[in-house]
Amino acid sequence: MTWKLADAKNRLSELVDLALAEGPQTITRRGDELILISKEDYLRRVGERESFTEFLMGQPSLEGVDLGRAPDEMRTVST
């Protein structure tokens, strides 16, 4: 169903109830469109995503990798 923004604001509870019971609801404002969906609907569509911390912790270990600076001399830069 499509709602004008003013109607959506005035009937927010009904809008939320319909989004939960019937599915996505479209809200329009001067040509822009937004979709209101339930969290369950959203997760089903995009899938569960890992947190940034989980992403970082899941990377390969750097144990044993030499992360020290090279002992080379600095290069000369003209200014």
PDB file of N, CA, C and O in Angstrom, chain B, residues numbered from 101:
ATOM      1  N   MET B 101       0.842  -1.171   0.000  1.00  0.00           N
ATOM      2  CA  MET B 101       0.000   0.000   0.000  1.00  0.00           C
ATOM      3  C   MET B 101       0.891   1.239   0.000  1.00  0.00           C
ATOM      4  O   MET B 101       1.987   1.218   0.560  1.00  0.00           O
ATOM      5  N   THR B 102       0.431   2.299  -0.616  1.00  0.00           N
ATOM      6  CA  THR B 102       1.188   3.552  -0.676  1.00  0.00           C
ATOM      7  C   THR B 102       0.505   4.614   0.184  1.00  0.00           C
ATOM      8  O   THR B 102      -0.710   4.800   0.122  1.00  0.00           O
ATOM      9  N   TRP B 103       1.305   5.297   0.976  1.00  0.00           N
ATOM     10  CA  TRP B 103       0.823   6.330   1.897  1.00  0.00           C
ATOM     11  C   TRP B 103       1.500   7.651   1.585  1.00  0.00           C
ATOM     12  O   TRP B 103       2.699   7.680   1.307  1.00  0.00           O
ATOM     13  N   LYS B 104       0.749   8.749   1.627  1.00  0.00           N
ATOM     14  CA  LYS B 104       1.360  10.075   1.601  1.00  0.00           C
ATOM     15  C   LYS B 104       1.939  10.310   2.993  1.00  0.00           C
ATOM     16  O   LYS B 104       1.418   9.789   3.979  1.00  0.00           O
ATOM     17  N   LEU B 105       3.001  11.084   3.073  1.00  0.00           N
ATOM     18  CA  LEU B 105       3.689  11.296   4.347  1.00  0.00           C
ATOM     19  C   LEU B 105       2.740  11.820   5.423  1.00  0.00           C
ATOM     20  O   LEU B 105       2.781  11.344   6.558  1.00  0.00           O
ATOM     21  N   ALA B 106       1.887  12.791   5.090  1.00  0.00           N
ATOM     22  CA  ALA B 106       0.970  13.358   6.078  1.00  0.00           C
ATOM     23  C   ALA B 106       0.039  12.277   6.626  1.00  0.00           C
ATOM     24  O   ALA B 106      -0.206  12.227   7.832  1.00  0.00           O
ATOM     25  N   ASP B 107      -0.482  11.409   5.751  1.00  0.00           N
ATOM     26  CA  ASP B 107      -1.357  10.325   6.200  1.00  0.00           C
ATOM     27  C   ASP B 107      -0.588   9.335   7.065  1.00  0.00           C
ATOM     28  O   ASP B 107      -1.107   8.845   8.068  1.00  0.00           O
ATOM     29  N   ALA B 108       0.642   9.042   6.677  1.00  0.00           N
ATOM     30  CA  ALA B 108       1.478   8.112   7.446  1.00  0.00           C
ATOM     31  C   ALA B 108       1.725   8.656   8.847  1.00  0.00           C
ATOM     32  O   ALA B 108       1.677   7.902   9.819  1.00  0.00           O
ATOM     33  N   LYS B 109       1.990   9.954   8.963  1.00  0.00           N
ATOM     34  CA  LYS B 109       2.217  10.564  10.276  1.00  0.00           C
ATOM     35  C   LYS B 109       0.950  10.501  11.125  1.00  0.00           C
ATOM     36  O   LYS B 109       1.010  10.197  12.316  1.00  0.00           O
ATOM     37  N   ASN B 110      -0.193  10.789  10.509  1.00  0.00           N
ATOM     38  CA  ASN B 110      -1.457  10.820  11.249  1.00  0.00           C
ATOM     39  C   ASN B 110      -1.955   9.429  11.635  1.00  0.00           C
ATOM     40  O   ASN B 110      -2.696   9.285  12.608  1.00  0.00           O
ATOM     41  N   ARG B 111      -1.558   8.415  10.888  1.00  0.00           N
ATOM     42  CA  ARG B 111      -2.062   7.061  11.124  1.00  0.00           C
ATOM     43  C   ARG B 111      -0.906   6.075  11.318  1.00  0.00           C
ATOM     44  O   ARG B 111      -0.937   4.952  10.814  1.00  0.00           O
ATOM     45  N   LEU B 112       0.108   6.517  12.056  1.00  0.00           N
ATOM     46  CA  LEU B 112       1.330   5.730  12.228  1.00  0.00           C
ATOM     47  C   LEU B 112       1.061   4.345  12.797  1.00  0.00           C
ATOM     48  O   LEU B 112       1.625   3.366  12.308  1.00  0.00           O
ATOM     49  N   SER B 113       0.222   4.236  13.806  1.00  0.00           N
ATOM     50  CA  SER B 113      -0.063   2.921  14.395  1.00  0.00           C
ATOM     51  C   SER B 113      -0.658   1.973  13.368  1.00  0.00           C
ATOM     52  O   SER B 113      -0.280   0.803  13.312  1.00  0.00           O
ATOM     53  N   GLU B 114      -1.581   2.462  12.560  1.00  0.00           N
ATOM     54  CA  GLU B 114      -2.182   1.635  11.511  1.00  0.00           C
ATOM     55  C   GLU B 114      -1.130   1.235  10.483  1.00  0.00           C
ATOM     56  O   GLU B 114      -1.106   0.091  10.030  1.00  0.00           O
ATOM     57  N   LEU B 115      -0.270   2.162  10.117  1.00  0.00           N
ATOM     58  CA  LEU B 115       0.803   1.897   9.155  1.00  0.00           C
ATOM     59  C   LEU B 115       1.716   0.790   9.668  1.00  0.00           C
ATOM     60  O   LEU B 115       2.059  -0.130   8.925  1.00  0.00           O
ATOM     61  N   VAL B 116       2.110   0.878  10.937  1.00  0.00           N
ATOM     62  CA  VAL B 116       2.984  -0.136  11.532  1.00  0.00           C
ATOM     63  C   VAL B 116       2.271  -1.483  11.581  1.00  0.00           C
ATOM     64  O   VAL B 116       2.863  -2.508  11.244  1.00  0.00           O
ATOM     65  N   ASP B 117       1.006  -1.490  11.998  1.00  0.00           N
ATOM     66  CA  ASP B 117       0.240  -2.741  12.052  1.00  0.00           C
ATOM     67  C   ASP B 117       0.180  -3.408  10.679  1.00  0.00           C
ATOM     68  O   ASP B 117       0.348  -4.623  10.573  1.00  0.00           O
ATOM     69  N   LEU B 118      -0.056  -2.627   9.635  1.00  0.00           N
ATOM     70  CA  LEU B 118      -0.127  -3.185   8.281  1.00  0.00           C
ATOM     71  C   LEU B 118       1.232  -3.707   7.810  1.00  0.00           C
ATOM     72  O   LEU B 118       1.309  -4.743   7.149  1.00  0.00           O
ATOM     73  N   ALA B 119       2.290  -2.993   8.148  1.00  0.00           N
ATOM     74  CA  ALA B 119       3.629  -3.450   7.759  1.00  0.00           C
ATOM     75  C   ALA B 119       3.941  -4.789   8.423  1.00  0.00           C
ATOM     76  O   ALA B 119       4.559  -5.659   7.810  1.00  0.00           O
ATOM     77  N   LEU B 120       3.516  -4.953   9.671  1.00  0.00           N
ATOM     78  CA  LEU B 120       3.761  -6.211  10.382  1.00  0.00           C
ATOM     79  C   LEU B 120       2.869  -7.333   9.869  1.00  0.00           C
ATOM     80  O   LEU B 120       3.313  -8.476   9.767  1.00  0.00           O
ATOM     81  N   ALA B 121       1.627  -7.025   9.548  1.00  0.00           N
ATOM     82  CA  ALA B 121       0.667  -8.054   9.153  1.00  0.00           C
ATOM     83  C   ALA B 121       0.688  -8.383   7.665  1.00  0.00           C
ATOM     84  O   ALA B 121       0.586  -9.549   7.284  1.00  0.00           O
ATOM     85  N   GLU B 122       0.819  -7.362   6.827  1.00  0.00           N
ATOM     86  CA  GLU B 122       0.663  -7.564   5.383  1.00  0.00           C
ATOM     87  C   GLU B 122       1.949  -7.417   4.582  1.00  0.00           C
ATOM     88  O   GLU B 122       2.023  -7.875   3.441  1.00  0.00           O
ATOM     89  N   GLY B 123       2.961  -6.783   5.165  1.00  0.00           N
ATOM     90  CA  GLY B 123       4.218  -6.617   4.450  1.00  0.00           C
ATOM     91  C   GLY B 123       4.556  -5.158   4.197  1.00  0.00           C
ATOM     92  O   GLY B 123       3.937  -4.265   4.775  1.00  0.00           O
ATOM     93  N   PRO B 124       5.530  -4.915   3.342  1.00  0.00           N
ATOM     94  CA  PRO B 124       6.065  -3.571   3.102  1.00  0.00           C
ATOM     95  C   PRO B 124       4.997  -2.533   2.769  1.00  0.00           C
ATOM     96  O   PRO B 124       4.045  -2.799   2.035  1.00  0.00           O
ATOM     97  N   GLN B 125       5.188  -1.337   3.337  1.00  0.00           N
ATOM     98  CA  GLN B 125       4.312  -0.198   3.087  1.00  0.00           C
ATOM     99  C   GLN B 125       5.167   0.928   2.506  1.00  0.00           C
ATOM    100  O   GLN B 125       6.252   1.209   3.016  1.00  0.00           O
ATOM    101  N   THR B 126       4.688   1.567   1.453  1.00  0.00           N
ATOM    102  CA  THR B 126       5.422   2.645   0.799  1.00  0.00           C
ATOM    103  C   THR B 126       4.921   3.989   1.315  1.00  0.00           C
ATOM    104  O   THR B 126       3.715   4.215   1.410  1.00  0.00           O
ATOM    105  N   ILE B 127       5.849   4.873   1.647  1.00  0.00           N
ATOM    106  CA  ILE B 127       5.530   6.236   2.085  1.00  0.00           C
ATOM    107  C   ILE B 127       6.152   7.185   1.072  1.00  0.00           C
ATOM    108  O   ILE B 127       7.334   7.063   0.750  1.00  0.00           O
ATOM    109  N   THR B 128       5.356   8.139   0.562  1.00  0.00           N
ATOM    110  CA  THR B 128       5.862   9.077  -0.442  1.00  0.00           C
ATOM    111  C   THR B 128       5.862  10.502   0.095  1.00  0.00           C
ATOM    112  O   THR B 128       5.006  10.896   0.887  1.00  0.00           O
ATOM    113  N   ARG B 129       6.851  11.257  -0.364  1.00  0.00           N
ATOM    114  CA  ARG B 129       6.947  12.683  -0.033  1.00  0.00           C
ATOM    115  C   ARG B 129       7.592  13.390  -1.212  1.00  0.00           C
ATOM    116  O   ARG B 129       8.777  13.201  -1.488  1.00  0.00           O
ATOM    117  N   ARG B 130       6.814  14.200  -1.900  1.00  0.00           N
ATOM    118  CA  ARG B 130       7.299  14.995  -3.033  1.00  0.00           C
ATOM    119  C   ARG B 130       8.187  14.199  -3.979  1.00  0.00           C
ATOM    120  O   ARG B 130       9.281  14.639  -4.334  1.00  0.00           O
ATOM    121  N   GLY B 131       7.715  13.037  -4.382  1.00  0.00           N
ATOM    122  CA  GLY B 131       8.461  12.238  -5.349  1.00  0.00           C
ATOM    123  C   GLY B 131       9.445  11.244  -4.748  1.00  0.00           C
ATOM    124  O   GLY B 131       9.882  10.316  -5.431  1.00  0.00           O
ATOM    125  N   ASP B 132       9.797  11.425  -3.488  1.00  0.00           N
ATOM    126  CA  ASP B 132      10.682  10.470  -2.818  1.00  0.00           C
ATOM    127  C   ASP B 132       9.841   9.331  -2.256  1.00  0.00           C
ATOM    128  O   ASP B 132       8.704   9.540  -1.831  1.00  0.00           O
ATOM    129  N   GLU B 133      10.402   8.131  -2.254  1.00  0.00           N
ATOM    130  CA  GLU B 133       9.694   6.980  -1.712  1.00  0.00           C
ATOM    131  C   GLU B 133      10.540   6.276  -0.666  1.00  0.00           C
ATOM    132  O   GLU B 133      11.753   6.125  -0.818  1.00  0.00           O
ATOM    133  N   LEU B 134       9.875   5.851   0.394  1.00  0.00           N
ATOM    134  CA  LEU B 134      10.507   5.071   1.452  1.00  0.00           C
ATOM    135  C   LEU B 134       9.673   3.826   1.666  1.00  0.00           C
ATOM    136  O   LEU B 134       8.476   3.820   1.380  1.00  0.00           O
ATOM    137  N   ILE B 135      10.290   2.783   2.163  1.00  0.00           N
ATOM    138  CA  ILE B 135       9.582   1.544   2.436  1.00  0.00           C
ATOM    139  C   ILE B 135       9.703   1.237   3.925  1.00  0.00           C
ATOM    140  O   ILE B 135      10.799   1.249   4.484  1.00  0.00           O
ATOM    141  N   LEU B 136       8.562   0.961   4.561  1.00  0.00           N
ATOM    142  CA  LEU B 136       8.548   0.543   5.959  1.00  0.00           C
ATOM    143  C   LEU B 136       8.319  -0.962   5.974  1.00  0.00           C
ATOM    144  O   LEU B 136       7.305  -1.452   5.476  1.00  0.00           O
ATOM    145  N   ILE B 137       9.279  -1.694   6.553  1.00  0.00           N
ATOM    146  CA  ILE B 137       9.146  -3.141   6.670  1.00  0.00           C
ATOM    147  C   ILE B 137       9.511  -3.549   8.092  1.00  0.00           C
ATOM    148  O   ILE B 137      10.171  -2.798   8.810  1.00  0.00           O
ATOM    149  N   SER B 138       9.082  -4.734   8.491  1.00  0.00           N
ATOM    150  CA  SER B 138       9.418  -5.243   9.819  1.00  0.00           C
ATOM    151  C   SER B 138      10.888  -5.654   9.853  1.00  0.00           C
ATOM    152  O   SER B 138      11.504  -5.885   8.813  1.00  0.00           O
ATOM    153  N   LYS B 139      11.433  -5.740  11.044  1.00  0.00           N
ATOM    154  CA  LYS B 139      12.820  -6.178  11.196  1.00  0.00           C
ATOM    155  C   LYS B 139      12.978  -7.604  10.666  1.00  0.00           C
ATOM    156  O   LYS B 139      13.979  -7.922  10.026  1.00  0.00           O
ATOM    157  N   GLU B 140      11.996  -8.453  10.931  1.00  0.00           N
ATOM    158  CA  GLU B 140      12.035  -9.831  10.448  1.00  0.00           C
ATOM    159  C   GLU B 140      12.107  -9.871   8.920  1.00  0.00           C
ATOM    160  O   GLU B 140      12.881 -10.635   8.343  1.00  0.00           O
ATOM    161  N   ASP B 141      11.293  -9.041   8.280  1.00  0.00           N
ATOM    162  CA  ASP B 141      11.300  -8.932   6.817  1.00  0.00           C
ATOM    163  C   ASP B 141      12.672  -8.465   6.317  1.00  0.00           C
ATOM    164  O   ASP B 141      13.211  -9.011   5.354  1.00  0.00           O
ATOM    165  N   TYR B 142      13.223  -7.453   6.983  1.00  0.00           N
ATOM    166  CA  TYR B 142      14.523  -6.898   6.600  1.00  0.00           C
ATOM    167  C   TYR B 142      15.618  -7.973   6.682  1.00  0.00           C
ATOM    168  O   TYR B 142      16.391  -8.161   5.743  1.00  0.00           O
ATOM    169  N   LEU B 143      15.667  -8.675   7.829  1.00  0.00           N
ATOM    170  CA  LEU B 143      16.708  -9.689   8.008  1.00  0.00           C
ATOM    171  C   LEU B 143      16.548 -10.832   7.014  1.00  0.00           C
ATOM    172  O   LEU B 143      17.544 -11.400   6.565  1.00  0.00           O
ATOM    173  N   ARG B 144      15.323 -11.177   6.665  1.00  0.00           N
ATOM    174  CA  ARG B 144      15.097 -12.233   5.684  1.00  0.00           C
ATOM    175  C   ARG B 144      15.621 -11.793   4.315  1.00  0.00           C
ATOM    176  O   ARG B 144      16.139 -12.613   3.557  1.00  0.00           O
ATOM    177  N   ARG B 145      15.490 -10.516   3.999  1.00  0.00           N
ATOM    178  CA  ARG B 145      15.900 -10.013   2.680  1.00  0.00           C
ATOM    179  C   ARG B 145      17.412  -9.813   2.565  1.00  0.00           C
ATOM    180  O   ARG B 145      18.004 -10.146   1.538  1.00  0.00           O
ATOM    181  N   VAL B 146      18.041  -9.271   3.615  1.00  0.00           N
ATOM    182  CA  VAL B 146      19.476  -8.990   3.523  1.00  0.00           C
ATOM    183  C   VAL B 146      20.334 -10.021   4.236  1.00  0.00           C
ATOM    184  O   VAL B 146      21.543 -10.078   4.013  1.00  0.00           O
ATOM    185  N   GLY B 147      19.741 -10.821   5.071  1.00  0.00           N
ATOM    186  CA  GLY B 147      20.500 -11.823   5.810  1.00  0.00           C
ATOM    187  C   GLY B 147      21.156 -11.225   7.038  1.00  0.00           C
ATOM    188  O   GLY B 147      21.384 -10.018   7.122  1.00  0.00           O
ATOM    189  N   GLU B 148      21.451 -12.086   7.973  1.00  0.00           N
ATOM    190  CA  GLU B 148      22.123 -11.669   9.201  1.00  0.00           C
ATOM    191  C   GLU B 148      23.564 -11.319   8.854  1.00  0.00           C
ATOM    192  O   GLU B 148      24.226 -12.057   8.124  1.00  0.00           O
ATOM    193  N   ARG B 149      24.043 -10.216   9.366  1.00  0.00           N
ATOM    194  CA  ARG B 149      25.416  -9.795   9.059  1.00  0.00           C
ATOM    195  C   ARG B 149      26.241  -9.776  10.335  1.00  0.00           C
ATOM    196  O   ARG B 149      25.748  -9.449  11.414  1.00  0.00           O
ATOM    197  N   GLU B 150      27.497 -10.132  10.184  1.00  0.00           N
ATOM    198  CA  GLU B 150      28.362 -10.118  11.354  1.00  0.00           C
ATOM    199  C   GLU B 150      28.741  -8.686  11.718  1.00  0.00           C
ATOM    200  O   GLU B 150      28.743  -7.795  10.870  1.00  0.00           O
ATOM    201  N   SER B 151      29.060  -8.484  12.986  1.00  0.00           N
ATOM    202  CA  SER B 151      29.464  -7.157  13.440  1.00  0.00           C
ATOM    203  C   SER B 151      30.876  -6.854  12.935  1.00  0.00           C
ATOM    204  O   SER B 151      31.589  -7.752  12.486  1.00  0.00           O
ATOM    205  N   PHE B 152      31.268  -5.598  13.011  1.00  0.00           N
ATOM    206  CA  PHE B 152      32.611  -5.201  12.579  1.00  0.00           C
ATOM    207  C   PHE B 152      33.664  -5.910  13.429  1.00  0.00           C
ATOM    208  O   PHE B 152      34.700  -6.329  12.913  1.00  0.00           O
ATOM    209  N   THR B 153      33.404  -6.045  14.727  1.00  0.00           N
ATOM    210  CA  THR B 153      34.342  -6.730  15.618  1.00  0.00           C
ATOM    211  C   THR B 153      34.496  -8.191  15.197  1.00  0.00           C
ATOM    212  O   THR B 153      35.614  -8.703  15.138  1.00  0.00           O
ATOM    213  N   GLU B 154      33.375  -8.870  14.901  1.00  0.00           N
ATOM    214  CA  GLU B 154      33.439 -10.257  14.450  1.00  0.00           C
ATOM    215  C   GLU B 154      34.222 -10.376  13.146  1.00  0.00           C
ATOM    216  O   GLU B 154      34.982 -11.325  12.958  1.00  0.00           O
ATOM    217  N   PHE B 155      34.034  -9.413  12.251  1.00  0.00           N
ATOM    218  CA  PHE B 155      34.776  -9.398  10.989  1.00  0.00           C
ATOM    219  C   PHE B 155      36.278  -9.310  11.251  1.00  0.00           C
ATOM    220  O   PHE B 155      37.057 -10.077  10.685  1.00  0.00           O
ATOM    221  N   LEU B 156      36.682  -8.372  12.112  1.00  0.00           N
ATOM    222  CA  LEU B 156      38.109  -8.202  12.402  1.00  0.00           C
ATOM    223  C   LEU B 156      38.693  -9.420  13.104  1.00  0.00           C
ATOM    224  O   LEU B 156      39.812  -9.836  12.802  1.00  0.00           O
ATOM    225  N   MET B 157      37.944  -9.990  14.033  1.00  0.00           N
ATOM    226  CA  MET B 157      38.448 -11.137  14.784  1.00  0.00           C
ATOM    227  C   MET B 157      38.521 -12.402  13.916  1.00  0.00           C
ATOM    228  O   MET B 157      39.231 -13.346  14.262  1.00  0.00           O
ATOM    229  N   GLY B 158      37.809 -12.423  12.820  1.00  0.00           N
ATOM    230  CA  GLY B 158      37.801 -13.585  11.944  1.00  0.00           C
ATOM    231  C   GLY B 158      38.908 -13.587  10.902  1.00  0.00           C
ATOM    232  O   GLY B 158      38.984 -14.505  10.086  1.00  0.00           O
ATOM    233  N   GLN B 159      39.758 -12.583  10.916  1.00  0.00           N
ATOM    234  CA  GLN B 159      40.830 -12.490   9.926  1.00  0.00           C
ATOM    235  C   GLN B 159      41.980 -13.421  10.300  1.00  0.00           C
ATOM    236  O   GLN B 159      42.106 -13.810  11.461  1.00  0.00           O
ATOM    237  N   PRO B 160      42.819 -13.781   9.332  1.00  0.00           N
ATOM    238  CA  PRO B 160      43.966 -14.649   9.619  1.00  0.00           C
ATOM    239  C   PRO B 160      44.898 -14.015  10.653  1.00  0.00           C
ATOM    240  O   PRO B 160      45.020 -12.793  10.732  1.00  0.00           O
ATOM    241  N   SER B 161      45.540 -14.856  11.428  1.00  0.00           N
ATOM    242  CA  SER B 161      46.470 -14.392  12.455  1.00  0.00           C
ATOM    243  C   SER B 161      47.722 -13.790  11.811  1.00  0.00           C
ATOM    244  O   SER B 161      48.186 -14.253  10.769  1.00  0.00           O
ATOM    245  N   LEU B 162      48.249 -12.762  12.446  1.00  0.00           N
ATOM    246  CA  LEU B 162      49.503 -12.158  11.973  1.00  0.00           C
ATOM    247  C   LEU B 162      50.699 -12.668  12.778  1.00  0.00           C
ATOM    248  O   LEU B 162      51.807 -12.144  12.661  1.00  0.00           O
ATOM    249  N   GLU B 163      50.463 -13.692  13.592  1.00  0.00           N
ATOM    250  CA  GLU B 163      51.529 -14.263  14.395  1.00  0.00           C
ATOM    251  C   GLU B 163      52.639 -14.784  13.485  1.00  0.00           C
ATOM    252  O   GLU B 163      52.379 -15.522  12.535  1.00  0.00           O
ATOM    253  N   GLY B 164      53.849 -14.403  13.779  1.00  0.00           N
ATOM    254  CA  GLY B 164      54.984 -14.843  12.984  1.00  0.00           C
ATOM    255  C   GLY B 164      55.298 -13.943  11.799  1.00  0.00           C
ATOM    256  O   GLY B 164      56.306 -14.145  11.122  1.00  0.00           O
ATOM    257  N   VAL B 165      54.456 -12.958  11.539  1.00  0.00           N
ATOM    258  CA  VAL B 165      54.708 -12.035  10.430  1.00  0.00           C
ATOM    259  C   VAL B 165      55.557 -10.890  10.961  1.00  0.00           C
ATOM    260  O   VAL B 165      55.229 -10.289  11.983  1.00  0.00           O
ATOM    261  N   ASP B 166      56.657 -10.589  10.261  1.00  0.00           N
ATOM    262  CA  ASP B 166      57.538  -9.500  10.682  1.00  0.00           C
ATOM    263  C   ASP B 166      56.925  -8.174  10.250  1.00  0.00           C
ATOM    264  O   ASP B 166      56.867  -7.868   9.059  1.00  0.00           O
ATOM    265  N   LEU B 167      56.468  -7.389  11.221  1.00  0.00           N
ATOM    266  CA  LEU B 167      55.863  -6.100  10.933  1.00  0.00           C
ATOM    267  C   LEU B 167      56.806  -4.935  11.264  1.00  0.00           C
ATOM    268  O   LEU B 167      56.377  -3.783  11.319  1.00  0.00           O
ATOM    269  N   GLY B 168      58.093  -5.242  11.485  1.00  0.00           N
ATOM    270  CA  GLY B 168      59.077  -4.202  11.793  1.00  0.00           C
ATOM    271  C   GLY B 168      59.445  -3.398  10.554  1.00  0.00           C
ATOM    272  O   GLY B 168      59.219  -3.831   9.424  1.00  0.00           O
ATOM    273  N   ARG B 169      60.013  -2.231  10.785  1.00  0.00           N
ATOM    274  CA  ARG B 169      60.447  -1.375   9.674  1.00  0.00           C
ATOM    275  C   ARG B 169      61.699  -1.934   9.032  1.00  0.00           C
ATOM    276  O   ARG B 169      62.524  -2.569   9.688  1.00  0.00           O
ATOM    277  N   ALA B 170      61.825  -1.690   7.753  1.00  0.00           N
ATOM    278  CA  ALA B 170      63.041  -2.090   7.041  1.00  0.00           C
ATOM    279  C   ALA B 170      64.183  -1.194   7.510  1.00  0.00           C
ATOM    280  O   ALA B 170      63.979   0.000   7.731  1.00  0.00           O
ATOM    281  N   PRO B 171      65.364  -1.746   7.664  1.00  0.00           N
ATOM    282  CA  PRO B 171      66.492  -0.948   8.170  1.00  0.00           C
ATOM    283  C   PRO B 171      67.123  -0.050   7.105  1.00  0.00           C
ATOM    284  O   PRO B 171      68.166   0.550   7.366  1.00  0.00           O
ATOM    285  N   ASP B 172      66.535   0.062   5.926  1.00  0.00           N
ATOM    286  CA  ASP B 172      67.091   0.880   4.851  1.00  0.00           C
ATOM    287  C   ASP B 172      67.177   2.335   5.285  1.00  0.00           C
ATOM    288  O   ASP B 172      66.418   2.799   6.135  1.00  0.00           O
ATOM    289  N   GLU B 173      68.124   3.042   4.676  1.00  0.00           N
ATOM    290  CA  GLU B 173      68.258   4.471   4.958  1.00  0.00           C
ATOM    291  C   GLU B 173      67.099   5.230   4.314  1.00  0.00           C
ATOM    292  O   GLU B 173      66.506   4.771   3.338  1.00  0.00           O
ATOM    293  N   MET B 174      66.791   6.383   4.872  1.00  0.00           N
ATOM    294  CA  MET B 174      65.719   7.214   4.320  1.00  0.00           C
ATOM    295  C   MET B 174      66.184   7.798   2.994  1.00  0.00           C
ATOM    296  O   MET B 174      67.377   8.043   2.814  1.00  0.00           O
ATOM    297  N   ARG B 175      65.276   8.021   2.077  1.00  0.00           N
ATOM    298  CA  ARG B 175      65.631   8.627   0.795  1.00  0.00           C
ATOM    299  C   ARG B 175      65.666  10.138   0.952  1.00  0.00           C
ATOM    300  O   ARG B 175      65.006  10.699   1.826  1.00  0.00           O
ATOM    301  N   THR B 176      66.433  10.779   0.108  1.00  0.00           N
ATOM    302  CA  THR B 176      66.551  12.231   0.127  1.00  0.00           C
ATOM    303  C   THR B 176      65.452  12.828  -0.712  1.00  0.00           C
ATOM    304  O   THR B 176      65.205  12.396  -1.838  1.00  0.00           O
ATOM    305  N   VAL B 177      64.784  13.837  -0.152  1.00  0.00           N
ATOM    306  CA  VAL B 177      63.696  14.502  -0.861  1.00  0.00           C
ATOM    307  C   VAL B 177      64.109  15.962  -1.044  1.00  0.00           C
ATOM    308  O   VAL B 177      64.495  16.637  -0.089  1.00  0.00           O
ATOM    309  N   SER B 178      64.023  16.427  -2.268  1.00  0.00           N
ATOM    310  CA  SER B 178      64.366  17.839  -2.494  1.00  0.00           C
ATOM    311  C   SER B 178      63.106  18.673  -2.291  1.00  0.00           C
ATOM    312  O   SER B 178      62.004  18.263  -2.652  1.00  0.00           O
ATOM    313  N   THR B 179      63.295  19.847  -1.708  1.00  0.00           N
ATOM    314  CA  THR B 179      62.144  20.739  -1.461  1.00  0.00           C
ATOM    315  C   THR B 179      62.254  21.991  -2.267  1.00  0.00           C
ATOM    316  O   THR B 179      61.381  22.855  -2.188  1.00  0.00           O
TER     317      THR B 179
END
